[in-house]
Amino acid sequence: MKLLLVEDDKQNREFLYKAFNEQGYTVDTAADGQQALLMATCEEHDIIILDRMLPKLDGLQVLAALRATGKNTPVLILSALDKVDERVAGLKAGGDDYLTKPFAFSELAIRVEKLIKRPSQSTQKTTTVEFENVSLDFRHYKAQINGKPLNLQPKEFKILHFLLEHQSKLVTRTLLFESVWEYHFDPGTNVIDVHIARLRKKLLQHNAHVNIETIRGVGYRLQKAHANE
């Protein structure tokens, strides 16, 4: 497997180069955005590890330019910027995963392995999931109703994504906690109810032809809205 490592910090770059070499990867390295973009577009790699803050070209600029050329190589973004907005910006620019610094190499290695094993975008039928007049592009972080943008908060987007993937099926509260909040326990709050209520309101305001049904005490189900709803 061939990996492109883009990291301007020499110590981190050398550490990761050695670590991935020991795992059997062929590793190319770049220390700035311009060099990274040149190598990424002129050579084939199985995955790119891209630092967020780089000299000459910012990591997101590199990523946007790379995607504009049609390159679909999986990109894992590394960054010390850990706010939700920053992570969302990285994913919207075309990133496939986002890992904040500091991190454990074991976690980085697992994420890299999963991205490489994931079917490439060229072999996937679509990155969009649809139900009635609602569509969601989870790669580019876009939600639409009747082709018009639907502005969602990050957690609302994740909830809608999960419900759309399980349309017309019961989604338990436990599944939502695990998939959206990454909780493996019930925190005993009404956080899900609050987000579901906000999402319902937005769907109604934009004339969505779907409804989020509450299965009391169990979970939720996304279903086609009745004519009088």
KOLVEXVEX-762187 format. One record per residue (C-alpha): x, y, z; residue in one letter; residue number from 1. Coordinates in nm, 2 decimals. Layout:
% KOLVEXVEX-762187
ATOM       c1       c2       c3   aa     i
ATOM        X        Y        Z    A   NUM
...
//
This chain:
% KOLVEXVEX-762187
ATOM       c1       c2       c3   aa     i
ATOM     0.00     0.00     0.00    M     1
ATOM     0.13     0.35    -0.09    K     2
ATOM     0.06     0.64     0.14    L     3
ATOM     0.12     1.01     0.10    L     4
ATOM     0.20     1.18     0.43    L     5
ATOM     0.17     1.56     0.43    V     6
ATOM     0.31     1.71     0.76    E     7
ATOM     0.51     2.03     0.80    D     8
ATOM     0.64     1.94     1.15    D     9
ATOM     0.96     1.75     1.08    K    10
ATOM     0.95     1.55     1.41    Q    11
ATOM     0.60     1.43     1.35    N    12
ATOM     0.67     1.36     0.99    R    13
ATOM     0.97     1.14     1.06    E    14
ATOM     0.78     0.96     1.34    F    15
ATOM     0.48     0.88     1.12    L    16
ATOM     0.71     0.79     0.83    Y    17
ATOM     0.89     0.53     1.04    K    18
ATOM     0.57     0.40     1.20    A    19
ATOM     0.39     0.34     0.87    F    20
ATOM     0.70     0.19     0.71    N    21
ATOM     0.71    -0.06     0.99    E    22
ATOM     0.36    -0.16     0.91    Q    23
ATOM     0.45    -0.23     0.55    G    24
ATOM     0.34     0.09     0.38    Y    25
ATOM     0.54     0.26     0.11    T    26
ATOM     0.54     0.62     0.23    V    27
ATOM     0.59     0.94     0.03    D    28
ATOM     0.62     1.26     0.23    T    29
ATOM     0.55     1.63     0.16    A    30
ATOM     0.63     1.92     0.39    A    31
ATOM     0.41     2.20     0.24    D    32
ATOM     0.08     2.24     0.05    G    33
ATOM     0.23     2.30    -0.29    Q    34
ATOM     0.45     1.99    -0.28    Q    35
ATOM     0.16     1.79    -0.15    A    36
ATOM    -0.07     1.89    -0.43    L    37
ATOM     0.19     1.82    -0.69    L    38
ATOM     0.26     1.47    -0.55    M    39
ATOM    -0.11     1.39    -0.50    A    40
ATOM    -0.21     1.48    -0.86    T    41
ATOM     0.10     1.34    -1.04    C    42
ATOM     0.12     1.01    -0.85    E    43
ATOM    -0.12     0.73    -0.74    E    44
ATOM    -0.16     0.67    -0.36    H    45
ATOM    -0.40     0.44    -0.17    D    46
ATOM    -0.45     0.71     0.09    I    47
ATOM    -0.34     1.06     0.18    I    48
ATOM    -0.28     1.18     0.54    I    49
ATOM    -0.31     1.56     0.52    L    50
ATOM    -0.22     1.81     0.79    D    51
ATOM    -0.47     2.09     0.82    R    52
ATOM    -0.23     2.38     0.87    M    53
ATOM     0.05     2.39     0.61    L    54
ATOM     0.28     2.65     0.46    P    55
ATOM     0.23     2.77     0.10    K    56
ATOM    -0.11     2.61     0.07    L    57
ATOM    -0.35     2.53     0.35    D    58
ATOM    -0.46     2.17     0.39    G    59
ATOM    -0.82     2.25     0.29    L    60
ATOM    -0.70     2.44    -0.02    Q    61
ATOM    -0.49     2.13    -0.12    V    62
ATOM    -0.80     1.91    -0.06    L    63
ATOM    -1.03     2.13    -0.26    A    64
ATOM    -0.79     2.15    -0.55    A    65
ATOM    -0.73     1.78    -0.54    L    66
ATOM    -1.11     1.70    -0.56    R    67
ATOM    -1.15     1.96    -0.84    A    68
ATOM    -0.92     1.75    -1.05    T    69
ATOM    -1.14     1.45    -1.00    G    70
ATOM    -0.90     1.26    -0.77    K    71
ATOM    -1.10     1.05    -0.53    N    72
ATOM    -0.81     0.92    -0.32    T    73
ATOM    -0.92     0.88     0.04    P    74
ATOM    -0.80     1.17     0.26    V    75
ATOM    -0.76     1.17     0.63    L    76
ATOM    -0.72     1.51     0.78    I    77
ATOM    -0.49     1.57     1.08    L    78
ATOM    -0.55     1.89     1.28    S    79
ATOM    -0.50     2.06     1.61    A    80
ATOM    -0.83     2.24     1.53    L    81
ATOM    -1.09     2.03     1.72    D    82
ATOM    -1.40     2.25     1.70    K    83
ATOM    -1.71     2.10     1.53    V    84
ATOM    -1.71     2.38     1.27    D    85
ATOM    -1.35     2.29     1.18    E    86
ATOM    -1.43     1.92     1.14    R    87
ATOM    -1.73     2.00     0.93    V    88
ATOM    -1.53     2.23     0.71    A    89
ATOM    -1.27     1.95     0.65    G    90
ATOM    -1.54     1.70     0.56    L    91
ATOM    -1.72     1.95     0.34    K    92
ATOM    -1.40     2.02     0.15    A    93
ATOM    -1.38     1.65     0.06    G    94
ATOM    -1.21     1.49     0.35    G    95
ATOM    -1.30     1.13     0.43    D    96
ATOM    -1.21     1.14     0.79    D    97
ATOM    -1.08     1.39     1.05    Y    98
ATOM    -0.85     1.31     1.34    L    99
ATOM    -0.75     1.58     1.60    T   100
ATOM    -0.41     1.62     1.75    K   101
ATOM    -0.28     1.48     1.98    P   102
ATOM    -0.37     1.13     1.87    F   103
ATOM    -0.26     0.78     1.94    A   104
ATOM    -0.09     0.61     1.64    F   105
ATOM    -0.29     0.30     1.69    S   106
ATOM    -0.61     0.49     1.63    E   107
ATOM    -0.46     0.66     1.32    L   108
ATOM    -0.34     0.33     1.18    A   109
ATOM    -0.69     0.17     1.22    I   110
ATOM    -0.86     0.47     1.05    R   111
ATOM    -0.62     0.45     0.76    V   112
ATOM    -0.67     0.08     0.72    E   113
ATOM    -1.05     0.12     0.72    K   114
ATOM    -1.04     0.40     0.46    L   115
ATOM    -0.82     0.20     0.23    I   116
ATOM    -1.05    -0.10     0.26    K   117
ATOM    -1.36     0.11     0.20    R   118
ATOM    -1.48     0.09    -0.17    P   119
ATOM    -1.36     0.39    -0.37    S   120
ATOM    -1.60     0.66    -0.47    Q   121
ATOM    -1.57     0.55    -0.83    S   122
ATOM    -1.71     0.20    -0.74    T   123
ATOM    -1.99     0.34    -0.52    Q   124
ATOM    -2.32     0.40    -0.68    K   125
ATOM    -2.38     0.73    -0.49    T   126
ATOM    -2.29     0.94    -0.19    T   127
ATOM    -2.65     1.06    -0.17    T   128
ATOM    -2.94     0.90     0.02    V   129
ATOM    -3.30     1.00    -0.06    E   130
ATOM    -3.65     0.95     0.06    F   131
ATOM    -3.95     1.12    -0.09    E   132
ATOM    -3.84     1.48    -0.16    N   133
ATOM    -3.56     1.48     0.09    V   134
ATOM    -3.20     1.41    -0.01    S   135
ATOM    -2.88     1.42     0.17    L   136
ATOM    -2.52     1.42     0.03    D   137
ATOM    -2.31     1.29     0.32    F   138
ATOM    -1.98     1.33     0.14    R   139
ATOM    -2.03     1.70     0.07    H   140
ATOM    -2.24     1.76     0.38    Y   141
ATOM    -2.55     1.89     0.20    K   142
ATOM    -2.91     1.84     0.28    A   143
ATOM    -3.19     1.94     0.04    Q   144
ATOM    -3.57     1.93     0.01    I   145
ATOM    -3.72     1.97    -0.33    N   146
ATOM    -3.37     2.05    -0.45    G   147
ATOM    -3.34     2.35    -0.21    K   148
ATOM    -3.08     2.37     0.07    P   149
ATOM    -3.18     2.26     0.42    L   150
ATOM    -2.97     2.42     0.68    N   151
ATOM    -2.89     2.17     0.96    L   152
ATOM    -2.68     2.17     1.26    Q   153
ATOM    -2.41     1.89     1.27    P   154
ATOM    -2.61     1.66     1.51    K   155
ATOM    -2.93     1.72     1.31    E   156
ATOM    -2.75     1.63     0.99    F   157
ATOM    -2.62     1.30     1.15    K   158
ATOM    -2.97     1.22     1.29    I   159
ATOM    -3.13     1.27     0.95    L   160
ATOM    -2.86     1.07     0.77    H   161
ATOM    -2.91     0.78     1.01    F   162
ATOM    -3.29     0.79     0.97    L   163
ATOM    -3.27     0.82     0.59    L   164
ATOM    -3.04     0.51     0.58    E   165
ATOM    -3.29     0.32     0.79    H   166
ATOM    -3.60     0.48     0.63    Q   167
ATOM    -3.93     0.32     0.73    S   168
ATOM    -3.75     0.11     0.99    K   169
ATOM    -3.75     0.15     1.37    L   170
ATOM    -3.44     0.33     1.49    V   171
ATOM    -3.39     0.28     1.87    T   172
ATOM    -3.26     0.55     2.10    R   173
ATOM    -2.96     0.33     2.17    T   174
ATOM    -2.87     0.32     1.81    L   175
ATOM    -2.90     0.70     1.78    L   176
ATOM    -2.68     0.76     2.09    F   177
ATOM    -2.41     0.53     1.95    E   178
ATOM    -2.42     0.66     1.59    S   179
ATOM    -2.47     1.03     1.65    V   180
ATOM    -2.32     1.10     1.99    W   181
ATOM    -2.09     0.79     2.01    E   182
ATOM    -2.23     0.71     2.35    Y   183
ATOM    -2.25     0.34     2.44    H   184
ATOM    -2.49     0.42     2.73    F   185
ATOM    -2.80     0.62     2.78    D   186
ATOM    -2.69     0.95     2.95    P   187
ATOM    -3.04     0.99     3.09    G   188
ATOM    -3.11     1.33     2.93    T   189
ATOM    -3.36     1.45     2.67    N   190
ATOM    -3.09     1.55     2.42    V   191
ATOM    -3.23     1.32     2.15    I   192
ATOM    -3.59     1.46     2.19    D   193
ATOM    -3.46     1.82     2.17    V   194
ATOM    -3.27     1.75     1.84    H   195
ATOM    -3.56     1.54     1.69    I   196
ATOM    -3.80     1.83     1.77    A   197
ATOM    -3.58     2.08     1.59    R   198
ATOM    -3.53     1.85     1.30    L   199
ATOM    -3.91     1.79     1.27    R   200
ATOM    -3.97     2.16     1.27    K   201
ATOM    -3.73     2.23     0.99    K   202
ATOM    -3.87     1.94     0.78    L   203
ATOM    -4.22     2.08     0.83    L   204
ATOM    -4.12     2.44     0.75    Q   205
ATOM    -3.96     2.32     0.42    H   206
ATOM    -4.26     2.11     0.32    N   207
ATOM    -4.08     1.77     0.35    A   208
ATOM    -4.29     1.48     0.24    H   209
ATOM    -4.16     1.28     0.54    V   210
ATOM    -4.24     1.26     0.91    N   211
ATOM    -4.04     1.14     1.21    I   212
ATOM    -4.27     0.91     1.40    E   213
ATOM    -4.20     0.86     1.77    T   214
ATOM    -4.23     0.51     1.90    I   215
ATOM    -4.28     0.59     2.27    R   216
ATOM    -4.02     0.45     2.49    G   217
ATOM    -3.83     0.28     2.21    V   218
ATOM    -3.72     0.52     1.93    G   219
ATOM    -3.81     0.67     1.60    Y   220
ATOM    -3.91     0.59     1.24    R   221
ATOM    -3.88     0.80     0.93    L   222
ATOM    -4.19     0.75     0.72    Q   223
ATOM    -4.38     0.91     0.43    K   224
ATOM    -4.60     1.19     0.56    A   225
ATOM    -4.97     1.16     0.52    H   226
ATOM    -5.15     1.42     0.30    A   227
ATOM    -5.30     1.60     0.59    N   228
ATOM    -4.97     1.63     0.78    E   229
//
